[in-house]
């Protein structure tokens, strides 16, 4: 279970993707963001409630909703 690296690595293996080339998008700072980063993935955080980043680590790319993430990706 998240945040164990093995769950992220298993998902990458199923998708046929290398962790370093994979973006995990989630809404839980520790389980999603920290877990993904510790497993070698990139991470984006969906902060729907507008709480702001509360962890001591640098904040990941943050979006208020999935539409914001989609707009960002479309502009790449």
N, CA, C and O atoms as a CHARMM CRD file, in Angstrom:
* protein
*
  304
    1    1 UNK  N      0.83800  -1.19200   0.00000 PROA 1      0.00000
    2    1 UNK  CA     0.00000   0.00000   0.00000 PROA 1      0.00000
    3    1 UNK  C      0.88100   1.25300   0.00000 PROA 1      0.00000
    4    1 UNK  O      2.02600   1.22000   0.44900 PROA 1      0.00000
    5    2 UNK  N      0.33400   2.34300  -0.50400 PROA 2      0.00000
    6    2 UNK  CA     1.06200   3.60900  -0.46600 PROA 2      0.00000
    7    2 UNK  C      1.33500   3.97300   0.98800 PROA 2      0.00000
    8    2 UNK  O      0.47300   3.74800   1.83700 PROA 2      0.00000
    9    3 UNK  N      2.46500   4.50800   1.29300 PROA 3      0.00000
   10    3 UNK  CA     3.48500   5.07800   0.41900 PROA 3      0.00000
   11    3 UNK  C      4.65900   4.14600   0.09300 PROA 3      0.00000
   12    3 UNK  O      5.71400   4.63200  -0.31600 PROA 3      0.00000
   13    4 UNK  N      4.51800   2.85500   0.25700 PROA 4      0.00000
   14    4 UNK  CA     5.61500   1.92700  -0.03500 PROA 4      0.00000
   15    4 UNK  C      6.02700   2.03300  -1.50800 PROA 4      0.00000
   16    4 UNK  O      5.17600   2.08800  -2.39600 PROA 4      0.00000
   17    5 UNK  N      7.32500   2.06000  -1.75200 PROA 5      0.00000
   18    5 UNK  CA     7.84000   2.18000  -3.11400 PROA 5      0.00000
   19    5 UNK  C      7.35800   1.04400  -4.00600 PROA 5      0.00000
   20    5 UNK  O      7.17000   1.23500  -5.20800 PROA 5      0.00000
   21    6 UNK  N      7.15800  -0.13200  -3.42700 PROA 6      0.00000
   22    6 UNK  CA     6.78300  -1.29800  -4.23400 PROA 6      0.00000
   23    6 UNK  C      5.46900  -1.09800  -4.99100 PROA 6      0.00000
   24    6 UNK  O      5.32800  -1.60600  -6.10300 PROA 6      0.00000
   25    7 UNK  N      4.52200  -0.38400  -4.43000 PROA 7      0.00000
   26    7 UNK  CA     3.24400  -0.16700  -5.11600 PROA 7      0.00000
   27    7 UNK  C      3.43200   0.72800  -6.34600 PROA 7      0.00000
   28    7 UNK  O      2.80600   0.51300  -7.38300 PROA 7      0.00000
   29    8 UNK  N      4.29400   1.72200  -6.21400 PROA 8      0.00000
   30    8 UNK  CA     4.57700   2.61200  -7.33700 PROA 8      0.00000
   31    8 UNK  C      5.36400   1.86700  -8.41600 PROA 8      0.00000
   32    8 UNK  O      5.10000   2.02600  -9.60800 PROA 8      0.00000
   33    9 UNK  N      6.33200   1.05400  -7.98900 PROA 9      0.00000
   34    9 UNK  CA     7.11900   0.28000  -8.94600 PROA 9      0.00000
   35    9 UNK  C      6.25700  -0.75000  -9.67000 PROA 9      0.00000
   36    9 UNK  O      6.44200  -0.98500 -10.86400 PROA 9      0.00000
   37   10 UNK  N      5.32300  -1.36000  -8.96000 PROA 10     0.00000
   38   10 UNK  CA     4.41800  -2.32800  -9.58700 PROA 10     0.00000
   39   10 UNK  C      3.54800  -1.64000 -10.64100 PROA 10     0.00000
   40   10 UNK  O      3.33700  -2.18800 -11.72300 PROA 10     0.00000
   41   11 UNK  N      3.05200  -0.46300 -10.33600 PROA 11     0.00000
   42   11 UNK  CA     2.23000   0.27200 -11.30400 PROA 11     0.00000
   43   11 UNK  C      3.04900   0.63200 -12.53500 PROA 11     0.00000
   44   11 UNK  O      2.55600   0.53900 -13.65900 PROA 11     0.00000
   45   12 UNK  N      4.28300   1.03800 -12.33300 PROA 12     0.00000
   46   12 UNK  CA     5.15700   1.35800 -13.46600 PROA 12     0.00000
   47   12 UNK  C      5.41300   0.11700 -14.31900 PROA 12     0.00000
   48   12 UNK  O      5.39400   0.18500 -15.54800 PROA 12     0.00000
   49   13 UNK  N      5.64800  -1.00300 -13.66600 PROA 13     0.00000
   50   13 UNK  CA     5.90500  -2.24200 -14.39700 PROA 13     0.00000
   51   13 UNK  C      4.69600  -2.63200 -15.24100 PROA 13     0.00000
   52   13 UNK  O      4.85200  -3.03300 -16.39500 PROA 13     0.00000
   53   14 UNK  N      3.51000  -2.52200 -14.68800 PROA 14     0.00000
   54   14 UNK  CA     2.28800  -2.84800 -15.42800 PROA 14     0.00000
   55   14 UNK  C      2.11900  -1.92300 -16.63100 PROA 14     0.00000
   56   14 UNK  O      1.69600  -2.34700 -17.70600 PROA 14     0.00000
   57   15 UNK  N      2.46000  -0.64500 -16.42600 PROA 15     0.00000
   58   15 UNK  CA     2.32300   0.33800 -17.50900 PROA 15     0.00000
   59   15 UNK  C      3.48100   0.28000 -18.50200 PROA 15     0.00000
   60   15 UNK  O      3.42400   0.89300 -19.56800 PROA 15     0.00000
   61   16 UNK  N      4.52700  -0.45700 -18.14800 PROA 16     0.00000
   62   16 UNK  CA     5.69400  -0.51900 -19.01400 PROA 16     0.00000
   63   16 UNK  C      6.48500   0.77400 -19.02000 PROA 16     0.00000
   64   16 UNK  O      7.07000   1.14500 -20.03700 PROA 16     0.00000
   65   17 UNK  N      6.50600   1.46400 -17.88300 PROA 17     0.00000
   66   17 UNK  CA     7.17300   2.75700 -17.77600 PROA 17     0.00000
   67   17 UNK  C      8.25100   2.72000 -16.70700 PROA 17     0.00000
   68   17 UNK  O      8.10100   2.05500 -15.68200 PROA 17     0.00000
   69   18 UNK  N      9.32300   3.42900 -16.94900 PROA 18     0.00000
   70   18 UNK  CA    10.36400   3.57500 -15.94500 PROA 18     0.00000
   71   18 UNK  C      9.90600   4.58500 -14.88900 PROA 18     0.00000
   72   18 UNK  O      9.29600   5.59600 -15.23700 PROA 18     0.00000
   73   19 UNK  N     10.18200   4.33600 -13.62200 PROA 19     0.00000
   74   19 UNK  CA     9.78600   5.29300 -12.58300 PROA 19     0.00000
   75   19 UNK  C     10.27000   6.71600 -12.86500 PROA 19     0.00000
   76   19 UNK  O      9.52500   7.67100 -12.64900 PROA 19     0.00000
   77   20 UNK  N     11.49600   6.86800 -13.34000 PROA 20     0.00000
   78   20 UNK  CA    12.04100   8.20700 -13.59100 PROA 20     0.00000
   79   20 UNK  C     11.30600   8.94500 -14.70900 PROA 20     0.00000
   80   20 UNK  O     11.45300  10.15900 -14.84500 PROA 20     0.00000
   81   21 UNK  N     10.52600   8.23500 -15.50200 PROA 21     0.00000
   82   21 UNK  CA     9.77300   8.83000 -16.60900 PROA 21     0.00000
   83   21 UNK  C      8.27900   8.85400 -16.32600 PROA 21     0.00000
   84   21 UNK  O      7.47400   8.99700 -17.24700 PROA 21     0.00000
   85   22 UNK  N      7.90300   8.71700 -15.06200 PROA 22     0.00000
   86   22 UNK  CA     6.49200   8.58200 -14.67800 PROA 22     0.00000
   87   22 UNK  C      6.08600   9.69800 -13.73100 PROA 22     0.00000
   88   22 UNK  O      6.81600  10.02900 -12.79700 PROA 22     0.00000
   89   23 UNK  N      4.92500  10.26900 -13.97500 PROA 23     0.00000
   90   23 UNK  CA     4.34900  11.28500 -13.10200 PROA 23     0.00000
   91   23 UNK  C      3.18400  10.67300 -12.33800 PROA 23     0.00000
   92   23 UNK  O      2.23600  10.16300 -12.93500 PROA 23     0.00000
   93   24 UNK  N      3.26300  10.72900 -11.01300 PROA 24     0.00000
   94   24 UNK  CA     2.14400  10.28800 -10.17400 PROA 24     0.00000
   95   24 UNK  C      1.39500  11.53100  -9.71500 PROA 24     0.00000
   96   24 UNK  O      1.99600  12.47500  -9.20200 PROA 24     0.00000
   97   25 UNK  N      0.10300  11.52500  -9.90000 PROA 25     0.00000
   98   25 UNK  CA    -0.75000  12.64200  -9.49100 PROA 25     0.00000
   99   25 UNK  C     -1.63100  12.16200  -8.36100 PROA 25     0.00000
  100   25 UNK  O     -2.31100  11.14400  -8.49100 PROA 25     0.00000
  101   26 UNK  N     -1.62500  12.88500  -7.24900 PROA 26     0.00000
  102   26 UNK  CA    -2.43600  12.46900  -6.11700 PROA 26     0.00000
  103   26 UNK  C     -2.82100  13.63600  -5.23900 PROA 26     0.00000
  104   26 UNK  O     -2.35100  14.75900  -5.42200 PROA 26     0.00000
  105   27 UNK  N     -3.69300  13.35000  -4.27300 PROA 27     0.00000
  106   27 UNK  CA    -4.18900  14.40900  -3.39700 PROA 27     0.00000
  107   27 UNK  C     -3.74900  14.25900  -1.94500 PROA 27     0.00000
  108   27 UNK  O     -4.15500  15.05100  -1.09400 PROA 27     0.00000
  109   28 UNK  N     -2.93000  13.26100  -1.64900 PROA 28     0.00000
  110   28 UNK  CA    -2.46700  13.07200  -0.27700 PROA 28     0.00000
  111   28 UNK  C     -0.96300  13.34900  -0.22000 PROA 28     0.00000
  112   28 UNK  O     -0.18800  12.66400  -0.88800 PROA 28     0.00000
  113   29 UNK  N     -0.53900  14.33900   0.56600 PROA 29     0.00000
  114   29 UNK  CA     0.87400  14.71200   0.58200 PROA 29     0.00000
  115   29 UNK  C      1.83700  13.56500   0.89500 PROA 29     0.00000
  116   29 UNK  O      2.82400  13.37800   0.18200 PROA 29     0.00000
  117   30 UNK  N      1.56600  12.80600   1.93800 PROA 30     0.00000
  118   30 UNK  CA     2.50100  11.74700   2.31800 PROA 30     0.00000
  119   30 UNK  C      2.34500  10.50400   1.43900 PROA 30     0.00000
  120   30 UNK  O      3.32700   9.99700   0.89800 PROA 30     0.00000
  121   31 UNK  N      1.12300  10.02300   1.30100 PROA 31     0.00000
  122   31 UNK  CA     0.90800   8.77200   0.57700 PROA 31     0.00000
  123   31 UNK  C      1.17300   8.91400  -0.91400 PROA 31     0.00000
  124   31 UNK  O      1.77100   8.02700  -1.52300 PROA 31     0.00000
  125   32 UNK  N      0.74300  10.00000  -1.49900 PROA 32     0.00000
  126   32 UNK  CA     0.89300  10.17600  -2.93700 PROA 32     0.00000
  127   32 UNK  C      2.20100  10.86800  -3.31100 PROA 32     0.00000
  128   32 UNK  O      3.00200  10.31700  -4.06500 PROA 32     0.00000
  129   33 UNK  N      2.41300  12.05300  -2.79600 PROA 33     0.00000
  130   33 UNK  CA     3.57000  12.84400  -3.22700 PROA 33     0.00000
  131   33 UNK  C      4.87700  12.28400  -2.67300 PROA 33     0.00000
  132   33 UNK  O      5.78300  11.95800  -3.44000 PROA 33     0.00000
  133   34 UNK  N      4.98300  12.17000  -1.36200 PROA 34     0.00000
  134   34 UNK  CA     6.22400  11.66900  -0.77100 PROA 34     0.00000
  135   34 UNK  C      6.48700  10.23500  -1.19700 PROA 34     0.00000
  136   34 UNK  O      7.62900   9.87800  -1.48800 PROA 34     0.00000
  137   35 UNK  N      5.45500   9.41500  -1.23900 PROA 35     0.00000
  138   35 UNK  CA     5.62200   8.02700  -1.67500 PROA 35     0.00000
  139   35 UNK  C      6.16000   7.93600  -3.08500 PROA 35     0.00000
  140   35 UNK  O      7.09200   7.17600  -3.34900 PROA 35     0.00000
  141   36 UNK  N      5.58200   8.70800  -3.99800 PROA 36     0.00000
  142   36 UNK  CA     6.03900   8.68600  -5.38900 PROA 36     0.00000
  143   36 UNK  C      7.47300   9.19300  -5.50600 PROA 36     0.00000
  144   36 UNK  O      8.29800   8.58000  -6.18400 PROA 36     0.00000
  145   37 UNK  N      7.76400  10.29300  -4.85600 PROA 37     0.00000
  146   37 UNK  CA     9.11400  10.84700  -4.93200 PROA 37     0.00000
  147   37 UNK  C     10.14000   9.87700  -4.36100 PROA 37     0.00000
  148   37 UNK  O     11.21500   9.70800  -4.93600 PROA 37     0.00000
  149   38 UNK  N      9.82700   9.24300  -3.25100 PROA 38     0.00000
  150   38 UNK  CA    10.74600   8.27400  -2.64800 PROA 38     0.00000
  151   38 UNK  C     10.93800   7.04000  -3.52900 PROA 38     0.00000
  152   38 UNK  O     11.95400   6.35300  -3.42200 PROA 38     0.00000
  153   39 UNK  N      9.97100   6.75900  -4.39400 PROA 39     0.00000
  154   39 UNK  CA    10.06700   5.61900  -5.30900 PROA 39     0.00000
  155   39 UNK  C     10.74400   5.99900  -6.62700 PROA 39     0.00000
  156   39 UNK  O     10.90900   5.15300  -7.50600 PROA 39     0.00000
  157   40 UNK  N     11.13200   7.25200  -6.76600 PROA 40     0.00000
  158   40 UNK  CA    11.83500   7.68900  -7.96100 PROA 40     0.00000
  159   40 UNK  C     10.96300   8.24000  -9.06500 PROA 40     0.00000
  160   40 UNK  O     11.43300   8.45200 -10.18200 PROA 40     0.00000
  161   41 UNK  N      9.68700   8.47600  -8.76300 PROA 41     0.00000
  162   41 UNK  CA     8.77400   9.06200  -9.74300 PROA 41     0.00000
  163   41 UNK  C      8.73000  10.57100  -9.54400 PROA 41     0.00000
  164   41 UNK  O      9.14900  11.07900  -8.50400 PROA 41     0.00000
  165   42 UNK  N      8.22700  11.27900 -10.53700 PROA 42     0.00000
  166   42 UNK  CA     7.86900  12.67800 -10.36600 PROA 42     0.00000
  167   42 UNK  C      6.48300  12.70100  -9.72500 PROA 42     0.00000
  168   42 UNK  O      5.75400  11.71100  -9.78700 PROA 42     0.00000
  169   43 UNK  N      6.12300  13.81300  -9.11600 PROA 43     0.00000
  170   43 UNK  CA     4.82500  13.88900  -8.45200 PROA 43     0.00000
  171   43 UNK  C      4.19300  15.25900  -8.65600 PROA 43     0.00000
  172   43 UNK  O      4.87900  16.28000  -8.70900 PROA 43     0.00000
  173   44 UNK  N      2.88600  15.25500  -8.76800 PROA 44     0.00000
  174   44 UNK  CA     2.08800  16.47900  -8.77700 PROA 44     0.00000
  175   44 UNK  C      1.01800  16.30700  -7.71500 PROA 44     0.00000
  176   44 UNK  O      0.49100  15.21200  -7.51700 PROA 44     0.00000
  177   45 UNK  N      0.70500  17.38700  -7.04200 PROA 45     0.00000
  178   45 UNK  CA    -0.25000  17.36200  -5.94200 PROA 45     0.00000
  179   45 UNK  C     -1.49800  18.14200  -6.31700 PROA 45     0.00000
  180   45 UNK  O     -1.41700  19.27400  -6.79400 PROA 45     0.00000
  181   46 UNK  N     -2.65700  17.52600  -6.09500 PROA 46     0.00000
  182   46 UNK  CA    -3.94200  18.19300  -6.28500 PROA 46     0.00000
  183   46 UNK  C     -4.40900  18.66500  -4.90800 PROA 46     0.00000
  184   46 UNK  O     -4.78500  17.85700  -4.05900 PROA 46     0.00000
  185   47 UNK  N     -4.38000  19.97600  -4.69700 PROA 47     0.00000
  186   47 UNK  CA    -4.76400  20.59100  -3.41600 PROA 47     0.00000
  187   47 UNK  C     -6.15400  21.20200  -3.56800 PROA 47     0.00000
  188   47 UNK  O     -6.30700  22.42200  -3.63300 PROA 47     0.00000
  189   48 UNK  N     -7.15100  20.34500  -3.62300 PROA 48     0.00000
  190   48 UNK  CA    -8.53300  20.79800  -3.85000 PROA 48     0.00000
  191   48 UNK  C     -9.04900  21.72200  -2.75500 PROA 48     0.00000
  192   48 UNK  O     -9.84700  22.62300  -3.01800 PROA 48     0.00000
  193   49 UNK  N     -8.59700  21.49800  -1.54400 PROA 49     0.00000
  194   49 UNK  CA    -9.10200  22.27900  -0.41100 PROA 49     0.00000
  195   49 UNK  C     -8.31800  23.56500  -0.17400 PROA 49     0.00000
  196   49 UNK  O     -8.70400  24.37600   0.66800 PROA 49     0.00000
  197   50 UNK  N     -7.22600  23.76200  -0.90300 PROA 50     0.00000
  198   50 UNK  CA    -6.43100  24.97500  -0.75900 PROA 50     0.00000
  199   50 UNK  C     -5.68700  25.06600   0.55600 PROA 50     0.00000
  200   50 UNK  O     -5.48500  26.16600   1.07100 PROA 50     0.00000
  201   51 UNK  N     -5.27000  23.92700   1.11900 PROA 51     0.00000
  202   51 UNK  CA    -4.57400  23.91900   2.40800 PROA 51     0.00000
  203   51 UNK  C     -3.13700  24.41100   2.31400 PROA 51     0.00000
  204   51 UNK  O     -2.57900  24.87400   3.30800 PROA 51     0.00000
  205   52 UNK  N     -2.54200  24.32000   1.15900 PROA 52     0.00000
  206   52 UNK  CA    -1.13500  24.67200   1.01800 PROA 52     0.00000
  207   52 UNK  C     -0.24800  23.55100   1.52900 PROA 52     0.00000
  208   52 UNK  O     -0.68000  22.71000   2.31800 PROA 52     0.00000
  209   53 UNK  N      0.96500  23.54800   1.08200 PROA 53     0.00000
  210   53 UNK  CA     1.91600  22.49500   1.42200 PROA 53     0.00000
  211   53 UNK  C      2.36000  22.64100   2.86500 PROA 53     0.00000
  212   53 UNK  O      2.87100  23.69600   3.24100 PROA 53     0.00000
  213   54 UNK  N      2.18000  21.61800   3.68000 PROA 54     0.00000
  214   54 UNK  CA     2.49300  21.67000   5.09800 PROA 54     0.00000
  215   54 UNK  C      3.73700  20.87100   5.48200 PROA 54     0.00000
  216   54 UNK  O      4.17900  20.93300   6.63000 PROA 54     0.00000
  217   55 UNK  N      4.30100  20.13100   4.54800 PROA 55     0.00000
  218   55 UNK  CA     5.46600  19.31100   4.85900 PROA 55     0.00000
  219   55 UNK  C      6.74100  20.14400   4.75500 PROA 55     0.00000
  220   55 UNK  O      6.75400  21.19800   4.11900 PROA 55     0.00000
  221   56 UNK  N      7.80600  19.66500   5.38200 PROA 56     0.00000
  222   56 UNK  CA     9.07100  20.40500   5.36900 PROA 56     0.00000
  223   56 UNK  C      9.80800  20.26400   4.04100 PROA 56     0.00000
  224   56 UNK  O     10.68200  21.07400   3.73100 PROA 56     0.00000
  225   57 UNK  N      9.46800  19.25500   3.26100 PROA 57     0.00000
  226   57 UNK  CA    10.10000  19.07100   1.95800 PROA 57     0.00000
  227   57 UNK  C      9.60300  20.14000   0.98800 PROA 57     0.00000
  228   57 UNK  O      8.53700  20.72100   1.19000 PROA 57     0.00000
  229   58 UNK  N     10.37800  20.39700  -0.06200 PROA 58     0.00000
  230   58 UNK  CA     9.90700  21.37700  -1.05200 PROA 58     0.00000
  231   58 UNK  C      8.59000  20.92400  -1.67600 PROA 58     0.00000
  232   58 UNK  O      8.40400  19.73100  -1.91600 PROA 58     0.00000
  233   59 UNK  N      7.68800  21.83700  -1.93900 PROA 59     0.00000
  234   59 UNK  CA     6.39800  21.44100  -2.52600 PROA 59     0.00000
  235   59 UNK  C      6.56900  20.99000  -3.96600 PROA 59     0.00000
  236   59 UNK  O      7.41100  21.51700  -4.69400 PROA 59     0.00000
  237   60 UNK  N      5.76800  20.01300  -4.37500 PROA 60     0.00000
  238   60 UNK  CA     5.78300  19.59100  -5.78100 PROA 60     0.00000
  239   60 UNK  C      4.96500  20.57600  -6.60800 PROA 60     0.00000
  240   60 UNK  O      4.39300  21.52700  -6.07400 PROA 60     0.00000
  241   61 UNK  N      4.91700  20.34300  -7.89600 PROA 61     0.00000
  242   61 UNK  CA     4.01000  21.14500  -8.72500 PROA 61     0.00000
  243   61 UNK  C      2.60900  20.90500  -8.18400 PROA 61     0.00000
  244   61 UNK  O      2.19700  19.75900  -8.00500 PROA 61     0.00000
  245   62 UNK  N      1.87900  21.98100  -7.92300 PROA 62     0.00000
  246   62 UNK  CA     0.59200  21.89500  -7.23600 PROA 62     0.00000
  247   62 UNK  C     -0.51100  22.50000  -8.09700 PROA 62     0.00000
  248   62 UNK  O     -0.33000  23.53100  -8.74400 PROA 62     0.00000
  249   63 UNK  N     -1.65800  21.82600  -8.08400 PROA 63     0.00000
  250   63 UNK  CA    -2.81700  22.28600  -8.83700 PROA 63     0.00000
  251   63 UNK  C     -4.04300  22.23700  -7.93500 PROA 63     0.00000
  252   63 UNK  O     -4.11900  21.40800  -7.02800 PROA 63     0.00000
  253   64 UNK  N     -4.99400  23.11900  -8.18200 PROA 64     0.00000
  254   64 UNK  CA    -6.22200  23.14000  -7.39400 PROA 64     0.00000
  255   64 UNK  C     -7.20900  22.07300  -7.86400 PROA 64     0.00000
  256   64 UNK  O     -8.09300  21.66500  -7.11000 PROA 64     0.00000
  257   65 UNK  N     -7.05600  21.62300  -9.10600 PROA 65     0.00000
  258   65 UNK  CA    -7.96300  20.62000  -9.65400 PROA 65     0.00000
  259   65 UNK  C     -7.29000  19.91300 -10.83000 PROA 65     0.00000
  260   65 UNK  O     -6.26100  20.36500 -11.33200 PROA 65     0.00000
  261   66 UNK  N     -7.87400  18.81700 -11.25500 PROA 66     0.00000
  262   66 UNK  CA    -7.31000  18.07300 -12.37400 PROA 66     0.00000
  263   66 UNK  C     -7.33400  18.87600 -13.67200 PROA 66     0.00000
  264   66 UNK  O     -6.46900  18.69200 -14.52800 PROA 66     0.00000
  265   67 UNK  N     -8.31000  19.75800 -13.82300 PROA 67     0.00000
  266   67 UNK  CA    -8.37000  20.58400 -15.03200 PROA 67     0.00000
  267   67 UNK  C     -7.13700  21.47800 -15.12600 PROA 67     0.00000
  268   67 UNK  O     -6.62400  21.70600 -16.22100 PROA 67     0.00000
  269   68 UNK  N     -6.66100  21.98200 -14.00500 PROA 68     0.00000
  270   68 UNK  CA    -5.45200  22.78400 -13.99600 PROA 68     0.00000
  271   68 UNK  C     -4.24300  21.98000 -14.42800 PROA 68     0.00000
  272   68 UNK  O     -3.39000  22.48200 -15.16000 PROA 68     0.00000
  273   69 UNK  N     -4.16300  20.75100 -13.98600 PROA 69     0.00000
  274   69 UNK  CA    -3.09200  19.85000 -14.40900 PROA 69     0.00000
  275   69 UNK  C     -3.18900  19.59400 -15.91000 PROA 69     0.00000
  276   69 UNK  O     -2.17700  19.61900 -16.61000 PROA 69     0.00000
  277   70 UNK  N     -4.39400  19.35000 -16.40600 PROA 70     0.00000
  278   70 UNK  CA    -4.58600  19.10000 -17.83700 PROA 70     0.00000
  279   70 UNK  C     -4.15400  20.30400 -18.66000 PROA 70     0.00000
  280   70 UNK  O     -3.51400  20.14700 -19.69900 PROA 70     0.00000
  281   71 UNK  N     -4.49900  21.50100 -18.20500 PROA 71     0.00000
  282   71 UNK  CA    -4.08900  22.71600 -18.90800 PROA 71     0.00000
  283   71 UNK  C     -2.57200  22.84500 -18.93300 PROA 71     0.00000
  284   71 UNK  O     -1.99000  23.22700 -19.94800 PROA 71     0.00000
  285   72 UNK  N     -1.93500  22.52500 -17.80800 PROA 72     0.00000
  286   72 UNK  CA    -0.47800  22.58300 -17.73000 PROA 72     0.00000
  287   72 UNK  C      0.15100  21.59700 -18.70700 PROA 72     0.00000
  288   72 UNK  O      1.04700  21.96400 -19.46600 PROA 72     0.00000
  289   73 UNK  N     -0.31000  20.34900 -18.69400 PROA 73     0.00000
  290   73 UNK  CA     0.24800  19.31400 -19.56500 PROA 73     0.00000
  291   73 UNK  C      0.02700  19.67600 -21.03000 PROA 73     0.00000
  292   73 UNK  O      0.91000  19.46400 -21.86100 PROA 73     0.00000
  293   74 UNK  N     -1.12100  20.21000 -21.34400 PROA 74     0.00000
  294   74 UNK  CA    -1.42800  20.58600 -22.72100 PROA 74     0.00000
  295   74 UNK  C     -0.45600  21.66500 -23.21800 PROA 74     0.00000
  296   74 UNK  O     -0.12200  21.70900 -24.40200 PROA 74     0.00000
  297   75 UNK  N     -0.01300  22.52000 -22.31700 PROA 75     0.00000
  298   75 UNK  CA     0.89300  23.59300 -22.69600 PROA 75     0.00000
  299   75 UNK  C      2.34600  23.18000 -22.79900 PROA 75     0.00000
  300   75 UNK  O      3.18500  23.99200 -23.19200 PROA 75     0.00000
  301   76 UNK  N      2.67000  21.93800 -22.45800 PROA 76     0.00000
  302   76 UNK  CA     4.07100  21.49300 -22.54400 PROA 76     0.00000
  303   76 UNK  C      4.52300  21.26800 -23.96300 PROA 76     0.00000
  304   76 UNK  O      5.67300  20.89400 -24.19200 PROA 76     0.00000
